[in-house]
Amino acid sequence: MKTFLTAERSEQERVSPDTRRLRLFSGSSNLSLAQEIADYLGISVGPRVCKRFADGELYLQIQQSIRGCDVFLVQPTCAPVNDNLMELMIMVDACKRASARQITAVIPYFGYARADRKTAGRESITAKLTANLLVTSGVDRVLAMDLHSAQIQGYFDIPCDHIYGSPVLVDYLSTKNLGEIVVVSPDVGGVARARAFAKQMNDAPLAIIDKRRAAHNVSESLTVIGDVIGKTAIVIDDMIDTGGTIYAGARLLREQGAKRVIACASHPVFSPPALERLSETGLFEEVVVTNSIPLQEERSFPQLKVLSVANMLGEAIWRIHEESSVSSMFRN
């Protein structure tokens, strides 16, 4: 039986009338991921022209007919966030004016997701603003992966399919000899995510790092709640930005007797000084992430392992196109 991790579309599926109404285009932020998704679906990434005028304004043209088609636009809104977000909205507008039947924004990484609520007076809820901008641009549906918080789905006044990178991470970890493991949440806010991940890891025990944050991108880990002595600690989070939270947590886990520490996250944001922290000798045995955000060669380090989510996204795209269940991909 085919799974979304390993399957490839058959020749019959590639030439079916429905497939001929499926169009996939990529923004500039992650061309390689879009190509992998297209390979899984057995189609080509659609041609387009994208350039900048002398004053920095963006010009974009779709270069094939999409009238009456289901159009999927792959564009994680990673850094530079504003440029990639604007490019996505321009692509949506171009497709809308070209009479596409349905436009789905495939956003493996959703920028501004951490600004999902007000924590002080006179702040913007930028995640909601971003959702409003996308809806206004003409998007009919959003396919996102590992949103920072579940309520962001409700910020869209259109259907939003939320999928998870955890099956790809679990599939990889299951091939390794990890010994006795414990799944660790790097903060209290990530407990639900860690609990779900621990369940997928054969109901592994759970530990929590009690953390207090002094300022943005600055964290202080205080203690570990749970038994980690002599175990392989798998620290799971949705993203790694500066690496401060997961770095402090890993040091604490080592001090508390963890035998090995493996960091797992869907989104490798890797803002400075993340690379220096994650590559510190003797701290992390491995840092496992996905290709939701592209990583250049110079941002690699020996402990880094990048897994592809292309098949999973491709399967979700296929199911949306066929109007079948996306959530059933994750029931097991």
C-alpha positions as CSV (number, residue, x, y, z in Angstrom):
1,M,0.0,0.0,0.0
2,K,1.3,3.4,-0.9
3,T,2.0,6.0,1.8
4,F,2.5,9.7,1.4
5,L,6.1,9.2,2.6
6,T,7.1,6.8,-0.2
7,A,4.5,6.8,-3.0
8,E,4.9,8.1,-6.5
9,R,2.0,8.8,-8.8
10,S,1.3,6.1,-11.3
11,E,1.4,6.8,-15.1
12,Q,-2.4,6.5,-15.3
13,E,-2.8,9.1,-12.6
14,R,-0.3,11.4,-14.4
15,V,-2.4,11.6,-17.5
16,S,-5.9,11.5,-16.0
17,P,-8.3,14.3,-17.0
18,D,-8.2,15.5,-13.4
19,T,-4.4,15.8,-13.4
20,R,-4.5,18.0,-16.5
21,R,-6.5,20.5,-14.5
22,L,-3.9,20.6,-11.7
23,R,-1.3,23.3,-11.9
24,L,1.7,23.8,-9.6
25,F,3.8,27.0,-9.4
26,S,6.6,28.0,-7.2
27,G,7.6,31.3,-5.7
28,S,11.2,32.3,-5.3
29,S,11.7,31.2,-1.6
30,N,11.9,27.4,-2.0
31,L,12.2,26.3,-5.7
32,S,13.8,22.9,-4.8
33,L,10.9,21.9,-2.5
34,A,8.4,22.8,-5.2
35,Q,10.3,20.7,-7.7
36,E,10.2,17.7,-5.4
37,I,6.5,18.1,-4.9
38,A,6.0,18.2,-8.7
39,D,8.1,15.0,-9.0
40,Y,5.8,13.3,-6.5
41,L,2.7,14.4,-8.4
42,G,4.2,13.5,-11.8
43,I,3.7,17.0,-13.2
44,S,6.0,20.0,-14.0
45,V,6.4,23.2,-12.1
46,G,4.5,25.8,-14.2
47,P,6.5,28.4,-16.1
48,R,6.4,32.0,-14.9
49,V,8.4,35.3,-15.2
50,C,9.5,37.1,-12.1
51,K,11.7,40.1,-12.1
52,R,12.2,43.4,-10.3
53,F,12.0,46.9,-11.7
54,A,14.7,49.4,-11.0
55,D,12.8,50.8,-8.1
56,G,12.5,47.4,-6.5
57,E,8.9,46.7,-7.5
58,L,8.1,43.1,-8.4
59,Y,6.8,42.0,-11.8
60,L,5.2,38.5,-12.2
61,Q,3.5,36.8,-15.1
62,I,2.1,33.2,-15.3
63,Q,3.2,31.8,-18.6
64,Q,0.6,29.1,-19.3
65,S,-3.2,28.9,-19.4
66,I,-4.7,28.2,-16.0
67,R,-8.4,29.0,-16.9
68,G,-10.6,26.6,-14.9
69,C,-7.7,24.9,-13.2
70,D,-6.8,24.1,-9.6
71,V,-3.7,26.1,-9.0
72,F,-1.3,25.5,-6.1
73,L,1.3,28.1,-5.2
74,V,4.3,26.9,-3.2
75,Q,5.8,29.7,-1.2
76,P,7.0,29.5,2.4
77,T,7.1,33.0,3.8
78,C,10.5,32.7,5.4
79,A,13.2,35.5,5.3
80,P,13.0,37.9,3.6
81,V,9.5,37.6,5.0
82,N,7.9,40.7,3.6
83,D,9.3,40.1,0.1
84,N,8.2,36.5,0.0
85,L,4.7,37.4,1.3
86,M,4.3,40.1,-1.3
87,E,5.4,37.8,-4.1
88,L,2.9,35.2,-3.0
89,M,0.1,37.8,-3.0
90,I,1.1,39.0,-6.5
91,M,1.1,35.4,-7.7
92,V,-2.4,34.9,-6.3
93,D,-3.7,38.1,-7.9
94,A,-2.2,37.0,-11.3
95,C,-3.9,33.6,-11.0
96,K,-7.2,35.1,-10.0
97,R,-7.2,37.5,-13.0
98,A,-6.3,34.5,-15.2
99,S,-9.6,32.7,-14.2
100,A,-8.2,29.9,-12.1
101,R,-11.0,27.8,-10.7
102,Q,-9.4,27.5,-7.2
103,I,-6.2,28.9,-5.8
104,T,-4.4,27.2,-2.9
105,A,-1.5,28.9,-1.2
106,V,0.9,26.1,0.0
107,I,2.8,27.7,2.9
108,P,5.2,25.1,4.4
109,Y,6.4,27.9,6.8
110,F,4.1,30.7,7.8
111,G,5.9,33.9,8.7
112,Y,4.7,36.1,11.5
113,A,3.1,33.1,13.2
114,R,4.6,34.0,16.5
115,A,2.7,37.3,16.6
116,D,-0.6,35.4,17.2
117,R,-1.9,37.4,20.2
118,K,-1.3,40.6,22.2
119,T,1.1,40.2,25.0
120,A,1.3,44.0,25.8
121,G,-0.7,47.1,24.9
122,R,-0.6,48.7,21.5
123,E,0.8,45.5,19.7
124,S,-0.3,44.1,16.4
125,I,-1.6,40.6,16.0
126,T,0.4,40.3,12.8
127,A,-0.5,36.6,12.2
128,K,-4.1,37.7,11.8
129,L,-3.2,40.7,9.6
130,T,-1.2,38.4,7.3
131,A,-4.1,36.0,7.0
132,N,-6.4,38.9,6.1
133,L,-4.0,40.1,3.5
134,L,-3.8,36.6,1.9
135,V,-7.6,36.3,1.9
136,T,-8.0,39.7,0.4
137,S,-5.5,38.9,-2.4
138,G,-7.8,36.2,-3.6
139,V,-6.6,32.9,-2.1
140,D,-9.4,30.3,-1.9
141,R,-7.6,27.8,0.4
142,V,-4.4,27.6,2.5
143,L,-2.3,24.5,3.1
144,A,0.1,25.1,6.0
145,M,2.5,23.0,7.9
146,D,3.2,23.1,11.7
147,L,1.7,26.5,12.5
148,H,3.2,28.0,15.6
149,S,-0.2,27.8,17.3
150,A,-3.4,26.0,16.4
151,Q,-5.6,29.1,16.6
152,I,-4.0,30.6,13.5
153,Q,-6.2,28.2,11.4
154,G,-9.1,30.3,12.6
155,Y,-7.5,33.5,11.5
156,F,-8.3,32.6,7.9
157,D,-11.9,33.2,6.7
158,I,-11.4,30.4,4.1
159,P,-10.6,26.7,4.5
160,C,-7.1,26.1,6.0
161,D,-5.6,22.6,5.9
162,H,-3.1,22.2,8.7
163,I,-0.6,19.3,8.3
164,Y,2.3,18.1,10.5
165,G,5.9,17.4,9.9
166,S,6.1,14.9,12.8
167,P,5.4,11.7,10.7
168,V,8.6,12.5,8.7
169,L,10.6,13.1,11.8
170,V,9.2,9.9,13.5
171,D,9.9,7.9,10.3
172,Y,13.5,8.9,10.4
173,L,14.0,8.4,14.1
174,S,12.5,4.9,14.0
175,T,15.5,3.8,11.8
176,K,18.0,4.7,14.5
177,N,19.1,2.8,17.6
178,L,18.1,5.3,20.2
179,G,17.9,3.1,23.3
180,E,15.7,4.3,26.1
181,I,14.1,7.6,25.0
182,V,12.3,10.5,26.6
183,V,10.5,13.2,24.5
184,V,11.2,16.6,25.9
185,S,9.1,19.8,25.5
186,P,11.5,22.8,25.6
187,D,8.8,24.9,27.4
188,V,5.4,24.6,28.9
189,G,3.7,26.0,25.7
190,G,5.0,23.1,23.7
191,V,3.6,20.3,25.9
192,A,0.7,19.4,23.6
193,R,3.1,19.1,20.7
194,A,5.6,17.0,22.6
195,R,2.8,14.8,24.0
196,A,1.5,14.0,20.5
197,F,5.0,13.3,19.3
198,A,5.7,11.0,22.3
199,K,2.6,9.1,21.4
200,Q,3.8,8.5,17.9
201,M,7.1,7.4,19.4
202,N,5.5,4.3,20.9
203,D,4.1,6.2,23.9
204,A,7.5,7.3,25.0
205,P,7.7,9.1,28.4
206,L,7.5,12.9,28.5
207,A,9.6,15.5,30.2
208,I,9.2,19.3,30.3
209,I,11.8,22.1,30.7
210,D,10.5,24.8,32.9
211,K,11.7,28.1,31.3
212,R,11.3,31.8,31.9
213,R,11.9,34.2,29.1
214,A,13.5,37.5,30.0
215,A,13.1,39.2,26.6
216,H,12.4,38.4,22.9
217,N,14.9,35.7,21.7
218,V,16.4,35.4,25.2
219,S,15.5,32.5,27.4
220,E,16.5,31.0,30.7
221,S,15.9,27.4,31.5
222,L,15.5,26.5,35.1
223,T,14.7,22.9,35.7
224,V,13.6,19.6,34.1
225,I,10.3,18.0,35.1
226,G,10.7,14.3,34.4
227,D,13.3,11.6,34.4
228,V,16.0,12.0,31.8
229,I,18.9,10.2,33.5
230,G,20.7,7.8,31.1
231,K,18.2,8.3,28.4
232,T,18.2,9.7,24.8
233,A,16.4,13.0,25.1
234,I,14.5,14.0,22.0
235,V,13.7,17.7,22.2
236,I,10.8,18.6,19.9
237,D,9.7,22.1,18.8
238,D,7.9,23.6,15.8
239,M,10.9,25.8,14.9
240,I,14.5,26.7,15.8
241,D,15.1,30.4,15.4
242,T,18.2,31.8,17.3
243,G,18.4,28.4,19.1
244,G,18.5,30.0,22.5
245,T,15.6,27.9,23.9
246,I,16.7,24.6,22.6
247,Y,20.4,25.3,23.4
248,A,19.7,26.2,27.0
249,G,17.4,23.1,27.3
250,A,20.1,20.8,25.9
251,R,22.7,22.0,28.3
252,L,20.3,21.5,31.2
253,L,19.4,18.0,30.0
254,R,23.1,17.1,29.8
255,E,23.6,18.4,33.4
256,Q,20.6,16.4,34.6
257,G,22.1,13.2,33.2
258,A,20.7,12.7,29.7
259,K,23.0,10.3,27.8
260,R,22.2,11.8,24.3
261,V,20.3,14.8,23.1
262,I,18.6,15.0,19.7
263,A,16.8,18.2,18.6
264,C,13.9,18.0,16.2
265,A,12.0,20.8,14.6
266,S,10.0,21.3,11.4
267,H,11.2,24.8,10.6
268,P,15.0,25.7,10.5
269,V,14.8,29.5,10.8
270,F,18.4,29.6,12.1
271,S,18.8,33.2,12.8
272,P,22.2,34.2,14.3
273,P,23.7,32.8,16.5
274,A,21.8,29.6,16.0
275,L,24.6,27.8,14.0
276,E,27.2,28.4,16.6
277,R,24.9,27.1,19.4
278,L,23.6,24.0,17.5
279,S,27.1,23.0,16.3
280,E,28.7,23.1,19.8
281,T,30.8,20.0,20.3
282,G,29.4,17.4,22.7
283,L,26.0,19.0,23.1
284,F,23.6,17.8,20.3
285,E,24.2,14.4,18.8
286,E,21.9,15.4,15.9
287,V,19.7,18.3,14.9
288,V,16.9,17.0,12.7
289,V,14.8,19.5,10.6
290,T,12.8,19.5,7.4
291,N,13.2,21.4,4.2
292,S,10.2,23.7,4.8
293,I,12.8,26.5,4.7
294,P,15.7,26.2,2.3
295,L,19.2,26.0,3.8
296,Q,22.2,27.1,1.9
297,E,25.5,25.1,2.1
298,E,27.1,27.7,4.3
299,R,24.4,27.2,6.9
300,S,25.1,23.5,7.3
301,F,27.0,21.9,10.2
302,P,28.0,18.3,11.1
303,Q,25.1,17.5,13.4
304,L,22.5,18.7,10.9
305,K,20.1,16.3,9.2
306,V,17.5,17.8,6.7
307,L,14.4,15.6,5.8
308,S,12.1,16.3,2.9
309,V,8.4,17.0,3.4
310,A,7.8,17.1,-0.4
311,N,5.9,13.7,-0.5
312,M,3.7,14.7,2.4
313,L,2.8,18.1,0.9
314,G,2.4,16.4,-2.5
315,E,-0.1,13.9,-1.1
316,A,-2.0,16.7,0.6
317,I,-2.2,18.7,-2.6
318,W,-3.4,15.6,-4.5
319,R,-6.2,15.0,-1.9
320,I,-7.3,18.7,-2.0
321,H,-7.4,18.4,-5.8
322,E,-9.5,15.2,-5.6
323,E,-11.6,16.7,-2.8
324,S,-10.8,13.8,-0.5
325,S,-9.7,13.8,3.2
326,V,-6.4,15.4,4.2
327,S,-6.8,14.8,7.9
328,S,-6.9,11.0,7.3
329,M,-3.2,11.1,6.4
330,F,-2.4,11.5,10.1
331,R,-4.9,9.2,11.8
332,N,-2.3,6.5,12.4
